Amino acid sequence: MCAQVYIMVQVSARVGSHKSVKRVDVALLMANSCGKYIA
């Protein structure tokens, strides 16, 4: 699950690099749902 979310974040970061705010929101959401995966 966390790996899929991480891949989605990477793809969205490349597709919409101008949407930095959304990237931050997704990063925070990912950190909340899988903190161990990031650490």
DSSP file (Angstrom, degrees, kcal/mol; ACC not computed):
  #  RESIDUE AA STRUCTURE BP1 BP2  ACC     N-H-->O    O-->H-N    N-H-->O    O-->H-N    TCO  KAPPA ALPHA  PHI   PSI    X-CA   Y-CA   Z-CA
    1    1 A M     >        0   0    0      0, 0.0     4,-2.2     0, 0.0     5,-0.2   0.000 360.0 360.0 360.0 -51.3    0.0    0.0    0.0
    2    2 A C  H  >  +     0   0    0      1,-0.2     4,-2.5     2,-0.2     5,-0.2   0.886 360.0  53.7 -64.3 -38.0    2.7    2.5    1.0
    3    3 A A  H  > S+     0   0    0      1,-0.2     4,-2.2     2,-0.2    -1,-0.2   0.905 108.6  49.6 -63.4 -40.6    4.8    1.6   -2.0
    4    4 A Q  H  > S+     0   0    0      2,-0.2     4,-2.4     1,-0.2    -1,-0.2   0.908 110.8  49.6 -64.6 -41.4    1.9    2.3   -4.3
    5    5 A V  H  X S+     0   0    0     -4,-2.2     4,-2.2     2,-0.2    -2,-0.2   0.909 109.7  51.8 -62.9 -41.9    1.3    5.6   -2.6
    6    6 A Y  H  X S+     0   0    0     -4,-2.5     4,-2.1     1,-0.2    -2,-0.2   0.908 110.1  48.3 -61.7 -42.8    4.9    6.5   -3.0
    7    7 A I  H  X S+     0   0    0     -4,-2.2     4,-2.6     1,-0.2    -1,-0.2   0.909 109.7  52.9 -64.1 -42.0    4.9    5.7   -6.7
    8    8 A M  H  X S+     0   0    0     -4,-2.4     4,-2.7     1,-0.2    -1,-0.2   0.886 108.7  50.2 -60.7 -38.9    1.7    7.7   -7.2
    9    9 A V  H  X S+     0   0    0     -4,-2.2     4,-2.2     2,-0.2    -1,-0.2   0.914 110.1  49.9 -66.0 -42.5    3.5   10.7   -5.5
   10   10 A Q  H  X S+     0   0    0     -4,-2.1     4,-1.4     2,-0.2    -2,-0.2   0.921 113.7  45.5 -61.9 -44.2    6.5   10.3   -7.8
   11   11 A V  H  X S+     0   0    0     -4,-2.6     4,-2.7     1,-0.2     3,-0.3   0.928 113.7  48.2 -65.2 -45.8    4.3   10.2  -10.9
   12   12 A S  H  X S+     0   0    0     -4,-2.7     4,-2.6     1,-0.2    -1,-0.2   0.838 107.7  56.9 -65.6 -31.8    2.1   13.1   -9.8
   13   13 A A  H  < S+     0   0    0     -4,-2.2    -1,-0.2    -5,-0.2    -2,-0.2   0.862 112.5  41.2 -66.5 -34.6    5.3   15.1   -9.0
   14   14 A R  H >< S+     0   0    0     -4,-1.4     3,-0.6    -3,-0.3    -2,-0.2   0.887 117.6  46.3 -78.9 -40.1    6.5   14.7  -12.6
   15   15 A V  H 3< S+     0   0    0     -4,-2.7     2,-0.3     1,-0.3    -2,-0.2   0.928 128.9  22.2 -69.9 -45.5    3.1   15.2  -14.2
   16   16 A G  T ><  +     0   0    0     -4,-2.6     3,-1.5    -5,-0.2    -1,-0.3  -0.537  67.0 153.1-123.6  67.2    2.1   18.3  -12.2
   17   17 A S  T <  S+     0   0    0     -3,-0.6    -1,-0.1    -2,-0.3     3,-0.1   0.725  73.5  63.0 -67.4 -20.2    5.4   19.8  -10.9
   18   18 A H  T 3  S+     0   0    0      1,-0.2     2,-1.1    -3,-0.2     3,-0.3   0.620  86.2  75.8 -80.0 -11.7    3.7   23.3  -10.9
   19   19 A K    <>  +     0   0    0     -3,-1.5     4,-1.8     1,-0.2    -1,-0.2  -0.507  54.9 152.7 -96.2  66.0    1.2   22.0   -8.3
   20   20 A S  H  >  +     0   0    0     -2,-1.1     4,-2.0     1,-0.2    -1,-0.2   0.836  67.1  57.9 -66.3 -32.7    3.7   22.2   -5.4
   21   21 A V  H  > S+     0   0    0     -3,-0.3     4,-2.2     1,-0.2    -1,-0.2   0.928 106.8  47.3 -65.1 -43.9    0.9   22.7   -2.8
   22   22 A K  H  > S+     0   0    0      1,-0.2     4,-2.6     2,-0.2    -1,-0.2   0.889 109.1  55.2 -64.7 -36.8   -0.9   19.5   -3.8
   23   23 A R  H  X S+     0   0    0     -4,-1.8     4,-2.4     1,-0.2    -1,-0.2   0.900 107.6  49.5 -62.1 -39.4    2.4   17.7   -3.7
   24   24 A V  H  X S+     0   0    0     -4,-2.0     4,-2.5     2,-0.2    -1,-0.2   0.916 110.2  50.5 -65.2 -42.4    3.0   18.9   -0.1
   25   25 A D  H  X S+     0   0    0     -4,-2.2     4,-2.5     1,-0.2    -2,-0.2   0.924 112.0  47.0 -61.2 -44.1   -0.5   17.8    0.9
   26   26 A V  H  X S+     0   0    0     -4,-2.6     4,-2.7     1,-0.2    -1,-0.2   0.892 110.9  52.3 -64.5 -39.5    0.0   14.3   -0.6
   27   27 A A  H  X S+     0   0    0     -4,-2.4     4,-2.3    -5,-0.2    -1,-0.2   0.905 110.8  47.2 -64.0 -40.9    3.4   14.1    1.1
   28   28 A L  H  X S+     0   0    0     -4,-2.5     4,-2.1     2,-0.2    -2,-0.2   0.907 112.3  49.9 -66.6 -40.8    1.8   14.9    4.5
   29   29 A L  H  X S+     0   0    0     -4,-2.5     4,-2.2     1,-0.2    -2,-0.2   0.913 111.8  48.1 -63.1 -42.0   -1.0   12.4    3.8
   30   30 A M  H  X S+     0   0    0     -4,-2.7     4,-2.9     1,-0.2    -1,-0.2   0.887 110.3  52.3 -65.6 -38.7    1.6    9.7    3.0
   31   31 A A  H  < S+     0   0    0     -4,-2.3    -1,-0.2     1,-0.2    -2,-0.2   0.876 111.3  47.3 -65.4 -36.7    3.6   10.6    6.1
   32   32 A N  H  < S+     0   0    0     -4,-2.1     3,-0.4     2,-0.2    -2,-0.2   0.889 118.1  40.2 -71.6 -38.8    0.5   10.2    8.2
   33   33 A S  H  < S+     0   0    0     -4,-2.2    -2,-0.2     1,-0.2    -3,-0.2   0.837 133.8  17.2 -83.6 -32.7   -0.6    6.9    6.7
   34   34 A C     X  +     0   0    0     -4,-2.9     4,-1.4    -5,-0.2    -1,-0.2  -0.462  66.3 151.8-138.2  67.2    2.9    5.3    6.4
   35   35 A G  H  > S+     0   0    0     -3,-0.4     4,-2.3     1,-0.2    -1,-0.1   0.859  77.1  55.5 -63.6 -35.7    5.4    7.0    8.6
   36   36 A K  H  4 S+     0   0    0      1,-0.2    -1,-0.2     2,-0.2    -2,-0.1   0.863 103.4  55.2 -66.6 -34.9    7.4    3.9    9.0
   37   37 A Y  H  4 S+     0   0    0      1,-0.2    -1,-0.2     2,-0.2    -2,-0.2   0.901 111.5  43.3 -66.2 -39.6    7.8    3.5    5.2
   38   38 A I  H  <        0   0    0     -4,-1.4    -2,-0.2     1,-0.2    -1,-0.2   0.918 360.0 360.0 -71.0 -42.8    9.2    7.0    4.8
   39   39 A A     <        0   0    0     -4,-2.3    -1,-0.2    -5,-0.2    -2,-0.2   0.504 360.0 360.0 -67.5 360.0   11.5    6.7    7.8
